[in-house]
């Protein structure tokens, strides 16, 4: 198999009906590179094309859609999960790792440990978020993690990323929102903090 055949194959993968995905194409390229290395085929000098990542903007909900999303869950825990993601601009793994010791109600601050880039940061908590968290803690009595997942033998475990995604997915489905909800650190920019987050209290 020569260079021209390899490049033709990759071109077909990229152009045929605009499929497969960028991820599939990336792993195809990596697989070929690995094959060359294992069988010592570097002498062929086949230069694989660079992988260009498409610059896609995240789906942004309107303020009204965010309000509908936040008030849809029946459980306070689920409403708080959404309110913390949107109101504090948390990523899913940051919410998952949130512990009770990270809540500073006196200073109205939330300590995010080992966030993106393994950096700590502080984010503000609104009065409504604090009220909701206090109500939730009094009712659920979490010991370590703010939001517990399913656990056995009495050992607390944090709510999993899959569990957080399920809460988001179910809220979207039952709220009637058709958009694909994307949670990013900048999601909080579309939330009118005081009125919208009243649903978590």
C-alpha positions as CSV (number, residue, x, y, z in Angstrom):
1,X,0.0,0.0,0.0
2,X,1.6,3.2,-1.1
3,X,1.2,6.9,-0.1
4,X,-1.4,7.6,-2.8
5,X,-3.6,4.7,-1.8
6,X,-3.5,5.7,1.8
7,X,-4.4,9.3,1.1
8,X,-7.2,8.2,-1.3
9,X,-8.7,6.0,1.4
10,X,-8.6,8.8,4.0
11,X,-10.2,11.2,1.5
12,X,-13.0,8.8,0.8
13,X,-13.6,8.5,4.6
14,X,-13.8,12.2,4.9
15,X,-15.9,13.1,1.9
16,X,-18.4,10.3,1.5
17,X,-21.7,11.7,2.7
18,X,-19.7,13.9,5.2
19,X,-19.2,10.8,7.3
20,X,-17.7,9.3,9.4
21,X,-17.3,11.6,12.3
22,X,-14.1,13.6,13.1
23,X,-13.6,11.2,16.0
24,X,-13.7,8.1,13.8
25,X,-11.4,9.7,11.3
26,X,-9.0,10.6,14.1
27,X,-8.8,7.1,15.3
28,X,-8.3,5.8,11.8
29,X,-5.3,8.0,11.4
30,X,-3.9,7.0,14.8
31,X,-4.4,3.4,13.9
32,X,-2.5,3.7,10.7
33,X,0.3,5.5,12.5
34,X,0.5,2.7,15.0
35,X,0.5,0.1,12.2
36,X,3.4,1.8,10.5
37,X,5.4,1.9,13.8
38,X,4.7,-1.8,14.7
39,X,5.7,-3.0,11.2
40,X,8.5,-0.5,10.8
41,X,7.0,1.0,7.7
42,X,8.3,4.5,8.4
43,X,10.5,4.2,5.3
44,X,7.4,4.6,3.1
45,X,7.4,8.2,4.3
46,X,3.6,8.5,4.0
47,X,2.6,11.8,5.5
48,X,-0.8,11.5,7.0
49,X,-3.1,14.6,6.7
50,X,-3.5,16.8,9.8
51,X,-6.7,16.5,11.6
52,X,-8.7,19.7,11.5
53,X,-11.3,20.1,14.3
54,X,-14.4,21.9,13.2
55,X,-15.2,25.1,15.1
56,X,-18.7,24.4,16.2
57,X,-20.5,26.8,18.6
58,X,-22.4,25.2,21.5
59,X,-26.2,25.2,21.6
60,X,-27.3,28.1,23.8
61,X,-30.7,28.1,25.5
62,X,-32.8,31.2,25.8
63,X,-33.6,32.7,29.2
64,X,-37.1,31.3,29.0
65,X,-35.8,27.9,28.1
66,X,-33.4,27.9,31.0
67,X,-36.3,28.8,33.4
68,X,-38.4,25.9,32.0
69,X,-35.4,23.5,32.4
70,X,-34.8,24.5,36.0
71,X,-38.4,24.2,37.2
72,X,-39.1,20.9,35.5
73,X,-37.5,18.4,37.9
74,X,-39.8,17.4,40.8
75,X,-36.9,16.6,43.1
76,X,-35.1,19.5,44.8
77,X,-31.8,17.6,44.3
78,X,-32.2,17.6,40.6
79,X,-33.3,21.2,40.4
80,X,-30.2,22.1,42.4
81,X,-27.9,20.1,40.1
82,X,-29.2,22.2,37.2
83,X,-29.1,25.4,39.1
84,X,-25.4,24.8,40.1
85,X,-24.4,24.0,36.6
86,X,-26.0,27.1,35.1
87,X,-25.8,29.5,38.0
88,X,-22.2,28.8,38.9
89,X,-20.9,27.9,35.5
90,X,-19.7,24.4,36.7
91,X,-18.6,21.6,34.4
92,X,-20.1,18.2,35.1
93,X,-16.9,16.8,36.6
94,X,-16.6,19.9,38.9
95,X,-20.2,19.3,40.2
96,X,-19.5,15.6,40.6
97,X,-16.5,16.4,42.8
98,X,-18.2,19.0,44.9
99,X,-18.0,18.3,48.7
100,X,-19.7,19.9,51.7
101,X,-16.5,21.4,52.8
102,X,-16.4,23.4,49.6
103,X,-19.5,25.3,50.5
104,X,-18.9,28.6,52.3
105,X,-22.3,30.0,53.1
106,X,-20.9,32.8,55.3
107,X,-18.8,34.2,52.4
108,X,-21.3,33.1,49.8
109,X,-18.6,31.4,47.9
110,X,-18.1,27.9,46.3
111,X,-14.6,26.4,46.2
112,X,-13.9,24.5,43.0
113,X,-11.0,22.2,43.6
114,X,-8.9,20.9,40.7
115,X,-11.0,22.3,37.9
116,X,-10.0,22.5,34.3
117,X,-6.2,22.6,34.1
118,X,-6.0,21.3,37.7
119,X,-6.6,24.8,38.9
120,X,-8.7,25.8,42.0
121,X,-11.1,28.8,41.8
122,X,-13.9,30.4,43.7
123,X,-17.3,31.2,42.3
124,X,-20.1,33.2,44.1
125,X,-23.3,31.6,45.4
126,X,-26.6,33.5,45.3
127,X,-28.9,33.7,48.3
128,X,-31.4,31.5,46.5
129,X,-28.8,28.9,45.8
130,X,-27.7,28.9,49.5
131,X,-31.3,28.6,50.6
132,X,-31.9,25.7,48.3
133,X,-28.7,24.0,49.4
134,X,-29.5,24.4,53.1
135,X,-32.9,22.9,52.6
136,X,-31.5,20.0,50.6
137,X,-28.7,19.3,53.1
138,X,-31.3,19.3,56.0
139,X,-33.5,16.9,54.2
140,X,-30.9,14.5,52.6
141,X,-28.1,14.7,55.2
142,X,-25.2,14.2,52.8
143,X,-21.9,13.5,54.7
144,X,-19.1,14.1,52.2
145,X,-20.3,14.8,48.7
146,X,-22.8,17.5,48.0
147,X,-24.7,15.3,45.7
148,X,-24.6,11.5,46.4
149,X,-24.9,8.8,43.8
150,X,-26.1,5.3,44.2
151,X,-24.0,3.5,46.8
152,X,-23.8,0.2,48.6
153,X,-22.6,-0.9,52.0
154,X,-23.0,2.6,53.4
155,X,-20.1,4.1,51.6
156,X,-21.0,7.5,50.1
157,X,-20.0,8.0,46.5
158,X,-20.5,11.2,44.4
159,X,-23.2,11.5,41.8
160,X,-21.7,10.2,38.6
161,X,-21.2,12.1,35.4
162,X,-23.6,9.8,33.7
163,X,-26.1,10.6,36.5
164,X,-25.7,14.3,36.0
165,X,-26.2,13.9,32.2
166,X,-29.3,11.8,32.9
167,X,-30.8,14.6,35.0
168,X,-30.1,17.1,32.2
169,X,-31.5,14.8,29.6
170,X,-34.7,14.1,31.6
171,X,-35.3,17.7,32.4
172,X,-34.9,18.6,28.7
173,X,-37.3,15.9,27.6
174,X,-40.0,16.7,30.1
175,X,-39.7,20.5,29.6
176,X,-40.4,20.1,25.9
177,X,-37.2,21.8,24.9
178,X,-36.2,20.4,21.5
179,X,-32.6,21.8,21.4
180,X,-29.7,19.6,22.4
181,X,-28.8,20.9,25.8
182,X,-25.0,21.6,26.1
183,X,-23.6,22.4,29.5
184,X,-20.4,24.5,29.3
185,X,-18.6,26.7,31.8
186,X,-20.1,29.7,29.9
187,X,-23.7,28.4,30.2
188,X,-24.2,30.7,33.2
189,X,-23.9,33.7,30.9
190,X,-27.5,33.2,29.7
191,X,-29.0,32.9,33.1
192,X,-30.7,35.9,34.9
193,X,-29.4,34.8,38.3
194,X,-32.0,36.1,40.7
195,X,-35.3,35.2,39.1
196,X,-34.3,32.1,37.2
197,X,-32.6,30.4,40.1
198,X,-35.6,30.9,42.4
199,X,-36.8,27.5,41.3
200,X,-34.0,25.8,43.3
201,X,-35.1,27.3,46.6
